[in-house]
Amino acid sequence: MIKILLMICTVSLLFSCSADTNDAAKKRVKNSHRGVYLLLDTSGTYTQELNKARQIINYLLAKLESGDTFVVARIDSGSFSEKDIVAKISLGSRPSEANRQKRLFSAQVEKFVKEVESSAYTDISGGLLQAIEYLNESGVGHKHILIFSDLKEDLPKNYVRDFDLTLDGFTVRALNVTKLRSDNINPQDYLERVSEWQRRIVQGGGTWGVVNDLDRPDSLAL
């Protein structure tokens, strides 16, 4: 009787270990997925830069794989919300399905770039909050936020954006940080603008970087 009980306990432990191992394996697979949230500045004359953004988007689409998530959203209002999302996908497991998703995504972005109108405001902080929330909810293991902007935040009167950002595990990179006309008068403004965003990102636990050479898309390796 004792031997039978021992055998039952051993089998139970084996099944338990097997279940735990399977759960751990599933978690590892899930955590290997990447999430990319690209914020596009559409203020003022910066809309003229959006064709460069299309090059980045096409490069990323070619690199992303099954289970990865990609979102492109515009930075335009003083109250950022999901309505500002231009296109989003979570790539399916079948290559044919993933390719179909990528083609549709690319077409949505192309249509947006052709029709976009300049916005009055640039709520970068609001866009970052939306990106953080979206990628956290997606359950991906590697979270990337890309900001295609001159990094000049312009908000409606009485809007305040001096809150902390929670970016543990996030990589944030600013792309194509062009200089404003005023920066030619005082170049220090450009340096301070970049430095301030770096401070906020790093203080929030994130990793910061700036990529201005868009002719080398490999520098965006995820």
N, C-alpha and C positions, 0 to 999 in steps of 0.2 A: 504493500500500500504506500509505503514511504517512497519507494522507487518511482511509482506512478506519479505521486505528487511532485517529486523532483523533476520528472520529465515534463509535466504540465507547466511547471514554473519556468523551466528552461525554454520551452517553446514560446511561452508568453513573452519572455524577455527578448527572444529573437525577433518576434513580430513587432514588439515595441521599438526595439533598436532600428529595425528595418523601416518602420514608419517615421521615426525621428530622422533617420538618414535621408529618406525621400523628401521630407519636409525641408530639411536643410539644403538639399540639392536644388529643390524648386526655388528656394529663397535666393540661392546663389545665382541661378539662371535669371531670375527676375531682376536682381540687383546689377546684373551686367548690362542691362538695357540703358540706353542713353536718352536723355530728354534735352531738347534744344528749344529755347524760347528767344526769338529774334524780335527786338523792338526797333521799329522804323520811325525816324524823325520825319514828320511831314510839315514842319513849320517853315514859313518864309520861302527863301530860295533853295532850301535844302531838298526840296522835292526834285530838283534837277540832278541830285546825286543818286536817286533811286535806281537808275539803270545799273549802277555799280553794285547795288544790293542784290539785284537779280543774279549777278555772277556768283555771289556768295551763296545764295539760296540754291542755285543749280549744283554748285560744288557740294554743298551739304547733303542735298538729296541723293547724290551719287554715292556718298559715303555711308549714309544711314542704312540700317539693316532691320530685319524682322524684329518686332517688339519695341523698336525705338519710336520716340515721339518727337514731333516737330511742329512748332507753332510760330506763325509770323503775325505780328500785331502792329498797328500804327500808334505812334505817340502823337495825340492831337488835341485832346481835350483837357479841361481842368478837373475832370472827374472820371478817371480811367475806369473802364468796365469791359466786360467780355464782348460788348458790341464793337469794340475796336479791333477784334481779331479778324485778320484778313483771310487766313487759311490755317487749318490744323489737321494733323494725321497721327494715327498710331499704326505703324506699318504691320500688315498681316503676315502670317507665317508662310503663305504660298508666294513664290517669286512673281507669278503672273498678277496676283492681287496687289502686291506691293508696288509693282511697276505701274499698274493702273492708278493706284492712289497717288503716286508721285507725279504722273502726267496731269491728273486733275488738279493737284496742289499747284504745280507750275503754271497751269492755265489761269487759276484763280489769282495768283500773284501778278502775272502778266497783265491781266485785266485791270487789277487795282492800280498798278504803276501807270497804265495808260490814262486812267480816268481820275486819278487822285487830284484833289485840290489842296492848296496850302491851308494849313490850320492856323488859328489865331494864337494858340497856346501850346506849350510843350511840357506836359506833366510826366517827366521821367521817373520821379519817385513813385507816382501812382502806377506807372507801367511796371516798375520793378516789383511792387507789391503783388500785382496781378500775376506776374511771371512766377514769383516765389510760391504763391498759393497753388497755381496750376501744376507746377512741377512736383510739388510736395504731394498733391492729391493723385498724381499719375502713378506714383509708386516706383519710378525709375531709380536706378542706383547711381547714375552719373548725371548731375544736373548742371546745365550750361545756360547762361543768359548772355546774349549778345546785344549790344546797344549801338545801333547805326545812327550816330548823331554827332553834332558839334558839342554836345554836353551842356548846352546853355538851357537851363530850365526857366520857362516863362509861364507864370501862373496868373489867373484872374486875381483881382484885388481881394484881399482878406483870406486867400487860400494859404494854409500853412503846411509845410512838408518837412519839419525838423524832427521827425520821428526816427527811431533806430530801425535798422533793417536786420532781419534774422537770416543769415546766409551761410550757416554751417553746412559744409559739404557742397557748396556752390562754387562754380567758376564763372566769373563775370569778366567779359572783355568788351572794351569800347572799340568800335570799328570806324575807320574813315573820319577821325576827329578833325574836321576842317576848321581853319581859323576864320573868325568873323572879321568884318571890316574894322571893328573897334580894336581887334587884337593887333592890327598893323600899327595902330597909334600907341597901344600899350601891350607889348608881347607878354608882359607878366600876367595879364588877365587870362590868357590861354593856359599858362602853366598852373595858375592857381585853380582854374576850373577843373583841370584834369586831376590835380593834387587833392582837391576837396572830395571828388567822387572816389578816388582811391582810398582816402581816409574812411569814408562811410562804408565802403564795401569791406575793407579789411577789419574795421571795427566791428562789423556785423558777423565776422567769422568767415567771410568769403575770400577767394583768391582773385586777384585783380590783374588785368593786363590790357595793353593798348596795341592794336594792330592797324597801322595806317598804310602798309604796303599791300594793297589788295591784288597786286600782280603775283603775290605768293600765297595763294589760298591754302597751301599746305601748313601755313603758320596757324591755321584754325583747327589743326588736328584735335579731335575729341578724345 
